[in-house]
Each structure stands twice: as structure tokens, then as C-alpha cells.
Amino acid sequence: SKKKGLSFEEKRARMMEIFFETKDVFQLKDIEKIAPKEKGITSMSVKEILQSLVDDGMVDTDRIGTSNYFWAFPSKALHARKRKLEELESQFAESSQKKEALQKSIEKSKIGREDTAERAALMEELAALRQKKEQLKAEIDKYRECDPDVIEEICQTNKVAKEAANRWTDNIFSIKSWAKRKFGFEESRIDKGFGIPEDLDYID
């Protein structure tokens, strides 16, 4: 049967073995020679695997002159794993506390909400009252036009609109008079040219 290739994590683990077993410092070209021969990691994937370990802080790197050097010591890896474990344990404890608090909150909210005949009757009454409220609101909206405040508001709005309309009518008459004096145009010609109704007049 065909031999199964190494997974990404298996390649990472084997590359870390190179550093831990030798406790040496390498250049990329060194690892590209060692990894395929001793750990079965294809040379094409060495650079990607190495970079992923650098990104995760498991392998240190530094540039000296024109070359990049890589190294990783077991003591640092141990401390890194210890810190990660402590971080995860802290997150777990925090999540457990939140879960416990939520559970208590759920239990507390259930008090008084047990499925009893009395609660069912109260819920039914509440639903009926809400429906009645909506009906009353609809009735109020229907008769809103008779509300003195609404009528007063409509009157004020109509007054403002009327004043504005008469003001614009006055402006149109003034412009027509000016045009007749300035250019000697007939009034009918001005009305036709500007789409002014012949029966334009003030609103009483």
C-alpha cells in the first residue's frame, strides 16, 4: 500500500526534534539538508514548516551579517508550554465561573414561572389585556381628528401654508408688473411663457 505522508503537525514536531536533539544553531540550507534525510520532511515544505514555528515563538531566529540563523532549546519550549497551559487553565476557570453564574441566573429567573394553572391564567389575562390595549389605541387613532390639539395644529399649519402661498402670489404679480414695464410684454404673453394660470389670485 502507498505510504501515507506526514501531516503538518507531525512535520512541525519532527523539525523541533532536530533542534532539541542537537541543541545547535542552523541556517535554512542546513535544515533543508537534515530534515528530509533524518526526519522524512520533504525539502519543499521545510521553509514553510520552519516559518510556522518561528511565527508561534517555538523557534528563535536572528540575522547575522547576510545570513539568518535558527535555534530552539528545550528549556524555552518547556516554559512556553507552561505559560500556554497556565493561560488555558485561567481561561477555563473564567469560563467555568461564567457558566456557573449563568446557571444561577437561569435558576433564579425560573422562580415564579413554574407551569401552574394560576400562571397559565395570568398569562392568558395578560394576552387579553394587550389585545384590548391595541384595540383602544386603534379607537384613539380613529378619533384623533377630533382632538382639539390636533385641530389647532392643523389650523396653524393651514395658516402658515396660506401665508406662504399668498406671499409667492404677491411675488409673481410683482415680477409680472416689472416685466411689463421693462420689456413691454403683454400680461397674457407672460402668463403663457411662464405657465402662470390666468385665474391666479390670492387665497382668502
N, C-alpha and C positions, 0 to 999 in steps of 0.2 A: 504493500500500500504506500501511497505518496506520503512523505514525511511532512507533518504539519509545521508551519513556520512559527517563529516566536511572536508572541503578542507584544504590543508596545510597552506594557508594564514589565514584561519579562526581560525585554531588551534593556530597559532602564535599570532593573535590578542587577543584571549581569554586568552592565557598564560600571555600576557602583562597586562591584566586586573587584574590578581592575584597580580602582583607587585604593580600596580598603586592604587588599592583599599585598599590594606593592608599597603603599604609603609613599608614593613618588609623585613627581610633578611631570606633566606631559604637555606636548604640543599636539595640535589636532592631527597632524600627519602621523605621530606616534600611535595615537589611539586608533586611527584608521588602519594601521597595520596589525595592532594587537587584537582589537575587537573581533574581526572576522576569524582569525586564526585560533584564538583561545576561548572565545565566548560565543562563537556562532552568530555574531551580529553582522549582517550584510554591510559592506563598506558604504553602500549608497545611503544607508539610514543613520550612520554614525553621527554625522554633523547635527541632524535633527534631534536625535536622542540626547546628545550632549547638551544642546541648547536648551532643551526642555528641563534638564537637570539644573542648569545654570539659572534659568528663569524661576525655578522653585526654590532656589537657595541651597540646593543639596551639593552643588559643585561650585567651587570658587574659581574665579578667573582674573587674570591681570595681564596687561600688555607691558612687555619689557622690550624696549628697542622696537624692532619691527615685528616681533612675534607675540602671539597670545599663548599664555600658559594656563593649564587647568590642574586643579588638585582638589582632593576631598579626603578628610581624615575621619576615622570612626568616631572620635570624641565629639566633633561638631555635629555629625549626623545624629548621635545619641541625644545631644542637647536639643537639637531641632525637633526630634520626635517627642522628647519630653515636653517641650513648650507646646507643641501641637496637641498632645494628649491633654495637657492642663487646660488649653483653650477649649477643646471639645468637651471636657468634663464640666467646665464653667458654663458653657452654652447649654449642656444637658441639664444642669442644675437649675439654670434660669428658666428653661422651657418647662421643667417639672413643676416649678413654683407657679408659673403662669397657668399651667394645666390645672393645678390644684385650686388656684384662685377662681378660675372659670367654672370648675366643677361646683365649688361652693356657691358661686353666684347663680348657677343654674338651679341648684337645690333650693336656694333661698327664693328664687323667682317662682318656684312651683308652689310655694306656700300660699294657700288661699285660692289656688287654681285647680284644685282637685276636681275630677269629673263627678260632681254631685248633682242631684236633682235641683237643688237650690241654685247652684251656679248656672246650670242649663237654663233655668227660668229667668235668671238675671240677664244672661246673655241674650235671650230672646226678647226681653223687655228693652234692653239697650238697642238692639237692632230695630225694634219698632219705633223707639224714640228718635233714632237717627233718620228713619224714613219720614216720620212726622215733621222733623226739622226741615228736611228737604222740601216737603210739600208746602210748609209755611213760608219758606224762603221764596218758592215759586209764586205763591199768592202775593207776597210783599212786592216782588218784582213786577207783577201784573198791575198792581195799583200804584206803582211808583210815580206814574204820570200825574196822579192827583196830589202828590206830596207838595205842600206849599213851598218848601225849599227848592224842590226840583223845578216847579213852575217859575219861581223867582229867577232861578239860574237860566232858564230858557228865555225869559223876558230880557234879562241883561245881555245874553248872547245875541238875541234878535236886535236889540238896541245898538250894540256895537257894530253888527253887520249892516244895519240900516245907515248908520252914520258914515261907515266906510264907503258904502255904495253911493250915497249922495255926494261924498267928497270926490270920488272918482268921476261922477257925472258932472260936477262943477268944473273939474279939471278938463274934461273933454270939451265942454262948452267954451271954456277959456281958450283952449288950443284952436278950436274952430273959428272963434272970433279973430284970433291973431292971424290965422291962415287967410281968412277972407280979406283982412286989412293989408297984409303983407304981399299977398300974391294975387288978390282979386278973384279968388276961386269962388264959385257958387257953392252954396251950402249943400245942395243935392250931390254935387260932384265930390265934395269932401266926404259926405256920408258913404257914397258908393265906393270911393277909393279906399277907405279905411274900414269898411264893413260896419259902419255905425247905423243902428236901426233908426228909421225916420221918426218913430214914436218915442225915442229916448227921452226920459223925463225923470224928475226927482221922485223919490218914494215918499209918500205921505206917512 
